[in-house]
Amino acid sequence: MTIRTVCAGDLPRTKAVPAFVTTLAEAVGQPWVRALAYAACILTGWIGWIGTFPLDDAYITLHNARALLAGADTTYGGSPLVGATSLVHLALLALLGHVLPLVTASCLLNILAAGAYAAGLDKLARNCGVAGWQVAIYTIIGLTIGSVPIQLCNGLESGMALAVATWLLVLARSRFLPLLAGIAPFVRPELGLLAALLLAHPFLKAPARGKATMVAYGLLTALPFAIWSVLETGHILPNTVSAKLAFFVEESSDPLERFRMLLGVLTLSHVLLLMAGLIALKKNDLTRACSVFTIVLLLVATATQPGALVWNEYRYLMTLVPVLLVCCMALGQDLRYPVLMLGLSACAMAFLPTSLDLLQQSRAHTERELRLLRHNAALVPRDATVLIHDAGMIAWIAPRLHLIDAVGLKTAYAAAAHKRFTKTVCRWDRALDDTARHFGTRYMIVLQKPLWDCVGSNLVRAGWTATSLGGQDRNSDYRIFAIQPPLSR
């Protein structure tokens, strides 16, 4: 006996299924109703927008785009592409910045990416054999589960990464897949792995001419970004991963602790429930590719930098949502009742208010910090050389300063110093001392929160004196210090 999913058209008008339920299911299955529902999900995240983004990292991207439009990054003294995670997002933001204020352009880009993501989820569900009202439910799950609402509104490439991952899956059996695959790693590097897994089977089956065509299509879209990146930074892909590995040095942590952290992250991010779809690993080539991508990504992250799975409200982990939804949809097709789909729906709806509230609180916090930083930064002499740590807001509001990134994402010398001297996290004394001496820094901005405040304390421990500037508003989480090196080493 064949087991199948119950869809809108399968709901009989019987006493067991009231007529109004069948009518409602048929209405939800209509394309225009689905489109309205998706638009409502996307725009809900922008209700009450006050012109700020929930993450400091969004302002690094805004600064990079402004520097790109200006032709040079005078604040950091290098290419605007250095430290940029997504060249595609940066290029599109700068392009929109020709006709719109950059903050507005970033907002619009996020909304467009979210729309592309929703359209991709809808198409993906139908490709997977889902029909009727269940197409809308799976798409809404993808738009609302975990921290996805935050990712779609954070001013970064996260929404674009979700959209590209989804459309890679949609085009998995299309001859146009190599075109998107070529762009994928320049949206986010890990998407290159997903693209490679999806291309592997059709590439191996294709004749020689087909293989050549696929390679040509991939190079057509990849080469412009690869050449641009090499000319500007000397690397094909961003150097951010290696810089973070050198700064956070998590390789020496206990393997059991890593596993506990991974389990906790998967649970709190709500990805663990989605991973039930991995049961469908062997169902078809698409679910195999999705399952392998999920497992490899989690294993590599756990082995190298498990903390990255938590950053920015699970920013990198959320890319797994459309990938795992494919497996969940395949598994759902083998169940008599849509139990898994309803469970995912309940999880998404239960925590959606919390995600939206966190989004609003984070925006308000950013607005407050920008206001206070504008006041405090005015106390620093013009063109002063300032040691900071991966901070975007100060670069955005005070581009006149010469900033040195203590983490090394924007300052290659700092990354090299960490590779030479840093052996464990929050023991950055020698690397910070070497970097600060090399650039002759006389000011430092430190976030007064655990881990980041080690930048200040470590530099003092290396013999530097740090004096808090008078007149600054102490309500800011960022504190500005005048610093002096030790008289003798």
N, C-alpha and C positions, 0 to 999 in steps of 0.2 A: 504493500500500500504506500502511495506517495504521500509524504508529509510536506505541507506547504504553509506559508504565512497567510493569515487571514487579512485581506486587503479590503478597501472600500467596496469594490464591486462584489466581494464575497459575502457581504453582510445580508442575509436573507430577511425579508419583512415577515417575521414570525413573532409570536408572543415572547420568545426568548430575547429577540432583538427588536425593541420598539421602533416604529416607523421614523420617529424624530431622530433617533440615533443614526439610522441609515442615511437620512437626509442630511444630517450634520456632517457625517463622514464624507458623503459625496460632495458637499460644499467645500470642505477643507481640501479635498483633492483637486479643486479647480485651480488652474495656474494663477489667475489674478488674485485669488484669496491667499494662495501661498506667497506670492510676491509681496502682498500687503503685510502678511505676518512677518516675513523676513525683514522688511523695511522697518517695522515697529521694533523688532529685536535690536537692529543696528542703531537706530536713532535714539532708543532709550538710553544708551550709553552716553549720548551727547546732551541729554537734558540737564540744564543748569550749568553748561560749560561756561567757564569764566575766562577763557582765553589762555589757560595754562594747562600743562600736561602733568601726569602723575609721577613722572620719573625725571631725575636729573639727566639721565642719559639722552632724553629727547632733546635737551639743549646742547649736548655735544653735536648731535646731528644737525641742529639748526645752525650752530656755529660753523660746522664744516660746509654747509650749503652756502652760507653767507660768504665764507672765505673763497669758495669755488667761484661764486659770482664775481667776487672782487679780483680774482686772478691770483691770489696768494694768501697764505695764512700768516699774517704778521704777528698774531698772538702767540702761536706755538713755534713759528719759524720753520715750518716744514710744509709738505704738501697737504692740502685739505683732505686727501684720501687716506693719510696715515691715521690708523686707529678707527677707520670707518668699517663697520661690520658688513654693510650692504652697499655695494657700488650702484646697484640698480635703483634702490630707494633714494640714495643720495643724488643720483643723476636726475631722477624724476622730480625730486623736491626742488632742486636748483632750476630745472626747466619751468616748473610752475612758478618759482620765485621771480621769474622775469615779468610776470603779469599780476602776481598777488603778493601781499605781505607773506613772509616765510611762515609765520605761525598759522595763518589762514591756509596757506598751501599745504602745510603738514596735516592740518585737520581734514582738508578735502581729500588728500591722498589716502588717509586712513579710512575715510568713508568709502571711497572708490574701491579700495582693497577689500573692505568688508563686504561690499556688494558683490565683487568677483568671487569671494569666498562662499557667500550664500548661494550664488548661482551655480558654482562648482559642486557644492554639496548636493543641491537639488538634482543636478544632472548625474552625479555619481550614484546617488540612491537609485535613480531610474535605470542606470546602466547595470546595477547590481541586482535588478529584478524586483526592487521594491515598487509598490504601486499605490495609488490612491492616497488616503490620508496619512499613511505611514511615511511617505516621502517628506511631507511637511514636518512630521514629528522628528524624524532623524536629522533633518536640516536644522531645526530649532535646537535640538540637542547640541549639535556642533557649534551653534552660535552662542550658546548660553552655559555650557558645562564648565566647571572649574573656573579658571581665571581668564577664559577666552574673552569675555566682555571687556576686561581691562586691556588685554593684548590688542584688541581692535581699536582702542582709543588712546594708546599710550604715546603717540607721536614718534614711534619707531617703525622698523620694518616688520614687526611681528605679524600684523594683519596680512601683509604682502606675502610673508613666508607661509602662512596658513593657506592663502589663496593659491600660491604656486604649488604647494604640496598637493592640494586637492585637484588642481587641473592636471598635474602629472598623472594622477590616478585616473582621471576622466579620459585622458588621451593615451592610456596604457596600450590600447590596441590600434592606435591611429598612426598613420605615417608622419603626422606632424609632431609626434612626441619628441624627436631629436631637437626640434627648434626650441621648445620650452626647456628641454634638458640642458641645452647649452647655456641658457641664462641662469638656470636654477642655482648653481654654486655661488653666483655673484649676487643673489638675493640673500642667501644664507649658506655657508659652506656645507653644512650637513645635508642640504637638499641635493647636493651632487651625488651623495651615496644613494639616496632614494631614486634619483634619475638613472643611475648606473644599474641598479637592481631591476628597474622596470624595463630598461633597454636590453638587458642581457639575453633574455629568451628570444625576442624577435630578431636581435642582431645575429645570434647563432643560427637561427633557422633561415635567415635571408640568404639569397644567392650573392655572389660576389658583387654584382652591380647594385643590389639592394644595400649591401654593407657600405659600399662607397657613397651611396646617396645619403645614408643615415649619418655617416661621418661628416659629409659636406654640410648637411643641414645643421648639425651640432656646432661645427666650427663657424658657420655663418653668424650665429648669434653669440657664441662664446668669445671669438677672437677680438672683437672691439673692446670688450671689457677687460680681457686678459692683457691686451697690449696697453691699454690705458693704465691698468694697475701696475704693470712692470715698469712703464716709463716714469710713473709718479712715485712708486714706492720701492721698486726693485723686487717685488713679490707678485705672483699671480693671484694668490688669495690673501686676505687680511692677516696681519701678524698678531692680531689680538689674542689668539689662543696661546701662542708661545709666551707672550708678555704676561698673561694672567697666570700661566703655569709657573713662571719664574717668580712671580710676586706672592702667590698664595701657597706654593709648594706643599700640596696635599698628598704627594706620592708616599710619604712616610707614615701616613695615618694607618691605624689598625684595620685590616681587611674586614673583620667582624663589625667594627664600628661603621665602616663604609656600607655594608649590607643593611645594617639597621637604619642608617640614614636614607638609603635608597627606598626601603620599605615605607619609612615615614613620609618621605616626599611623595611617593606614589599614592599613598592614602590621603594625605592632606590636599593634594592637588586634584583628587578625584579621578586620576588616571587609572588607578588600580581596578575600578569597576569596568572600565573600558577594556582592560587587558583580558577580560573573560573571552573576548573575541579571538584571542590567540588559539583557542580550541579549534578554530577553523583553518589552522595553518596549512593543511594539506588539501584544502578544498579546490583551489585553482592556482594558476600562476600569480594572480594579483594578490591573493591572501598570503601566499608564500613570500612574495617580495615585501609586503607590509610587515609580516611577522619577523623576517630577518632584519629589516631596517630597525624595527623597534628593539629587538634583542641586542643588536650590535651597538646602537646608539646608547642604550642604557649601560651596557658592559663597558664601553669605552669611557663614558662619563664617570662611572663608578671607579674605574681603574686609574683615571688621570685626575679628574677634578669634580668630585661629587657635589661640591658646593655650587657648581654652575647650574645644577638642576633647580636650585631654589631661587637664584637671582631674579630680581624684577618680577616677583609674583609668578615664578615658574615659566618665565618667558621662553626658554628653549625647550622645555618639556611639552608645552602646549602644541608644538608642531606635530606631536604624535596623535592629536585628537582626530583629524580626518583620516589618518593612516589606520588607527585602531577602529574607527567607525566602519571602515570597509569590512574588517573582519567581523565586527558585530552584526552588520547587515547580512553577511554571508551566513553567520551562525543563526540569525533570526529566521532566515529562509528555511532552516531545517527544523524549526520548532513549530509545534501545532498552534501555540498561542504566543503573542508578542511579549513574553515575560521580560526578556532582557531589555527590550526597547522601553517598556513601561518603567523598569527599574532605573534606567539611565535618565528618563524624563523626570522621574521623581527626584533624583539626585540633583539634576540641573536646576529644577525649579526651587528646590528647598534652599539652595545656597546662592541663588541669583541675587536676592536682596542684599546679602552680605557682600558680594562682589561689587555691586553698584554703589553700596555705601562706602566701601574701601576706596573705590575710584574717586568718589566725590571728596572724601577726606584727604586723599593724596593730592588732588588738584588744589584744594584749599591750602594745604601745607606748602606746596610749591609756590603758590601766589604770595604767601607770607614770606617765604625765604627770599624770593626775588626782590621783594620790597625792602627787606632788611639788608640784603647784600648790596643793593644799590647805595644805601646810606653808608655802610661800612667800607665798601670798596673805594668810595670817594676819599677816604682817609689815607689811602696808599698813594705815594708820589707817582706822577704820570711816568709811564715807561719803566716802572720798577720791575725787577725780576722776582717772580713769586713762585715758591714751591707749593704745588697743590697735589691732590690725589684724585685723578680720574673725575674731575668736577666739571660739569658742563655749564651750570648756571653762571658761574663767575666769568667764563669765557664769553658767554652770550651778552652779559650786561656790562662788562668792562673789557672790551677788545683792545683797549689802549695798553693794557698790562702785557708784560712778557711772561708767559706761564711755562712752568716746567712740571710735567706730569710725573709724580713720584712713582706711579705704578709702572709706567713705561708704554702705555698704549699710544700716547701722542708724542712721547719723547724716547727715541730709540736708545739713547745713551743710558737712561734709567733702567730700561729692560736689560741691557747688557750688564749693568752693575749688579742687578739682582741675580742674574745667571752666575756671576762670579762669586758673589758674597753671601746671598741669602740661602740659608739651609732650612729654616722653619718659619712659619707664619708669625708675624709680630716680632721678628728679630731682624729688623731691617737697618740696624745701626750703621753698619759699614757701607751698605749700598746707598743709603740716604746721605751719609756724610760725603761719600765720593761724588754723588750727583750734585749736591748743593755746592761743594767746593768747585766742581768743574764749571758750573754756570755762574758762580759768584752770586748766589741768591742771598737776599737780605730781608726777605719777607716770606711768610708761610701762612697758608690758610688750611685749617684742620677742622674736619667734621667732629664735633664733640659727641661721638657715639662709639660704643665698643668696637674694637678692631681698628677703625679708622683713626681713633685718637692715638693709636700706637705710632702713627707717623710723627706726631709731635713729640711724644715721650721718648721714642727711639732716637730721634735727632738730638734731644737734650742729653740722653744717656751717652751719646757719642761725643759729648763735650761742648755742644753748642748751647748758647744762652738764648732763651726765647722770652720776649717781653710783650705782653698783650697790649695792643694799641689802645690808647685812651680815646674816649669819645665814641667808641663803637657800641652799637645796640647789642646788649648781652642776651637778648631774647632769640637771636639767631642761633641755629645749630652750628653754624660755621664761625670759628674764631680766627681773627687775624693777629699774627705775631710779627714783631721785628726780631730778626735772628742775627746772631754773630757767631762766627766759627771760634773754636778754641785758639788761644794764643799760640800754643804749640801742640803738635800731634802727640 
